[in-house]
Amino acid sequence: MNIKTEFTAPECEYFRRQCNFTPEERAVFDLRVQAASNVEIALALNMSTATVSRRLKTIKKKIMKVI
């Protein structure tokens, strides 16, 4: 699943409403939707790339639950 390219803007908005993202997950999701890389997200949110990867895994699991 590639969040950057697979979903339309309305689908992304649906996920924001339905997936119950934590504030940190929401920030990662929003940057990923804007095509930011893991490194760019890590720098923007002051976290490690490993943390970004973990958040993305959690985000993807939550998306799969509502699809």
trRosetta pair geometry for C-beta under 8 A, 3 or more apart (Angstrom, degrees):
i j d omega theta_ij theta_ji phi_ij phi_ji
1 6 6.2 -92 -161 26 67 160
1 60 5.4 148 68 -139 136 114
1 63 7.1 165 165 89 158 139
1 64 7.7 -130 -42 -66 158 96
2 5 4.9 1 114 42 121 94
2 6 5.0 129 67 -22 74 106
3 6 6.8 -56 -103 38 17 100
3 7 6.5 -22 -153 16 53 119
3 29 7.0 -117 -174 -144 152 70
3 32 4.7 34 93 134 133 124
3 33 6.3 -77 149 -77 102 61
3 56 7.6 -131 -2 -147 137 100
3 59 7.3 -2 -74 122 149 129
3 60 7.5 -117 -53 -84 110 87
3 63 7.8 -165 -97 -47 102 165
4 32 6.0 -106 -67 168 78 75
4 33 7.0 174 -110 -126 47 24
4 35 4.8 85 -150 -104 116 65
7 11 4.1 -129 -167 93 99 128
7 12 5.2 124 122 -57 125 81
7 15 7.4 -5 -170 -13 162 135
7 33 7.6 -61 74 -121 114 97
8 11 4.7 97 53 7 74 104
8 12 7.1 -136 97 -5 39 87
9 12 5.7 -54 -147 35 33 112
9 13 6.5 34 154 -19 65 104
10 13 5.6 -53 -148 36 34 113
10 14 6.4 41 151 -23 65 102
11 14 5.4 -50 -152 32 34 117
11 15 6.6 35 150 -18 65 102
12 15 5.6 -51 -151 35 34 112
12 16 6.6 41 149 -23 64 101
12 29 7.8 160 -160 161 97 106
12 33 5.2 82 -140 -123 148 140
13 16 5.5 -47 -151 30 36 116
13 17 6.7 29 152 -14 64 105
14 17 5.9 -62 -154 39 31 106
14 18 5.8 -3 163 4 70 120
14 66 7.7 -177 140 135 99 134
15 18 6.2 -71 -127 51 26 93
15 19 5.0 14 -175 -18 71 126
15 21 7.9 55 146 -35 84 119
15 29 7.2 -150 119 -169 123 143
15 62 7.8 106 -164 114 96 100
15 63 5.6 -9 -129 -110 126 93
15 66 6.8 157 -114 70 67 141
16 19 7.1 -33 -96 31 11 102
16 21 7.0 -53 -135 15 52 127
16 26 6.9 74 -135 -133 88 100
16 29 7.2 169 -89 114 81 143
18 66 4.7 117 126 -139 127 154
19 59 7.4 47 158 -152 151 64
19 62 4.1 87 -165 144 106 119
19 63 6.1 -20 -100 -75 137 55
19 65 7.5 122 -125 60 78 105
19 66 5.8 -106 -81 -6 75 141
20 62 6.9 -137 57 -153 76 132
21 25 3.9 -140 -164 96 96 113
21 26 4.2 133 111 -62 131 77
21 29 6.0 -75 -120 -5 161 143
21 59 6.8 21 -113 -114 112 87
21 62 6.8 151 -79 101 72 165
22 25 4.6 93 47 8 76 103
22 26 6.9 -138 89 -8 38 87
23 26 5.6 -54 -146 35 30 115
23 27 6.5 33 155 -21 64 103
24 27 5.7 -51 -150 33 33 111
24 28 6.5 30 152 -15 64 105
24 45 7.5 104 -149 -174 81 139
24 47 8.0 83 -158 -53 117 155
24 55 6.3 -113 132 -117 100 135
25 28 5.7 -56 -149 39 34 110
25 29 6.0 37 152 -22 68 108
25 55 5.5 -170 -105 -166 68 101
25 58 6.2 -95 -107 98 126 117
25 59 5.4 166 -164 -79 105 94
25 62 7.6 62 171 15 151 151
26 29 5.6 -52 -143 37 30 114
26 30 6.2 32 157 -21 64 106
27 30 5.9 -53 -146 35 28 111
27 31 6.6 22 157 -12 62 107
27 45 5.6 122 130 -104 131 128
28 31 6.1 -61 -151 40 29 106
28 32 6.1 29 154 -20 66 110
28 41 5.7 60 -134 -171 74 136
28 45 6.9 -38 -75 -29 74 164
28 52 6.1 167 -130 -141 122 74
28 55 4.5 125 0 123 172 138
28 56 6.4 -127 153 -66 132 70
28 59 6.5 -137 95 -46 116 144
29 32 5.7 -59 -146 37 28 111
29 33 6.3 32 156 -23 65 105
29 59 5.4 173 -79 -139 100 141
30 33 5.8 -50 -148 31 29 113
30 34 6.8 21 153 -11 60 107
31 34 5.7 -62 -155 41 35 109
31 36 4.1 -40 164 36 92 144
31 40 7.0 -167 171 112 122 98
31 41 4.7 141 106 -107 143 92
31 44 6.0 164 -113 70 148 151
31 45 7.3 -118 -15 -36 154 114
32 35 7.6 51 179 -75 37 15
32 36 6.1 -86 -85 54 34 86
32 41 6.6 4 -61 -78 76 139
32 56 6.9 125 -82 -108 153 106
32 59 7.8 144 28 104 154 165
36 40 4.1 -131 -168 96 94 125
36 41 5.0 122 120 -58 123 81
36 44 7.0 -39 -161 1 156 143
37 40 4.6 97 49 7 75 102
37 41 7.0 -137 94 -4 39 87
38 41 5.7 -55 -147 37 30 111
38 42 6.2 34 153 -22 65 107
38 49 5.0 73 142 -149 111 96
38 52 4.7 147 -157 107 84 139
38 53 6.3 20 -138 -62 137 78
38 56 7.5 -70 -102 -24 100 145
39 42 5.6 -53 -147 35 30 114
39 43 6.4 27 156 -16 64 106
39 49 6.0 -17 -87 -93 58 121
40 43 5.9 -56 -148 38 30 109
40 44 6.2 27 156 -18 65 111
41 44 5.8 -59 -144 40 29 109
41 45 6.0 -4 167 8 67 115
41 47 7.9 -32 129 58 82 104
41 52 4.8 121 95 -131 121 135
42 45 6.6 -74 -138 52 20 89
42 46 7.9 68 169 -106 53 3
42 47 5.4 -109 -140 79 68 67
42 48 6.0 -20 -144 168 124 14
42 49 4.7 -59 -57 -74 152 61
42 51 7.2 121 -115 59 94 95
42 52 4.9 -91 -67 -31 87 134
43 46 7.6 21 -172 -72 26 42
45 52 7.6 135 53 -87 129 99
47 51 4.2 -95 164 79 117 140
47 52 6.2 141 97 -50 114 80
48 51 4.7 103 58 2 79 99
48 52 7.2 -137 101 -3 47 84
49 52 5.3 -47 -149 34 41 116
49 53 6.4 46 150 -22 67 101
50 53 5.6 -51 -151 34 33 113
50 54 6.5 34 151 -18 64 103
51 54 5.6 -52 -149 36 34 111
51 55 6.3 34 153 -19 66 104
52 55 5.8 -55 -149 37 31 111
52 56 6.3 32 153 -20 65 106
53 56 5.7 -55 -148 35 30 112
53 57 6.6 34 153 -21 63 102
54 57 5.7 -52 -153 31 33 112
54 58 6.6 30 151 -15 65 105
55 58 5.7 -57 -152 39 35 110
55 59 6.1 38 150 -23 68 106
56 59 5.4 -50 -142 36 34 115
56 60 6.2 35 157 -20 65 104
57 60 5.9 -55 -149 36 28 110
57 61 6.5 30 152 -19 63 104
58 61 5.7 -53 -151 34 32 112
58 62 6.5 30 153 -17 65 105
59 62 5.8 -59 -152 37 30 110
59 63 6.4 31 151 -20 66 106
60 63 5.5 -50 -146 35 34 113
60 64 6.4 37 154 -21 65 104
61 64 5.7 -54 -150 34 31 112
61 65 6.7 36 151 -24 62 102
62 65 5.7 -50 -155 27 35 115
62 66 7.0 14 156 -5 64 106
63 66 6.3 -71 -155 43 33 97
63 67 6.3 38 152 -34 70 107
64 67 5.7 -48 -140 22 34 114
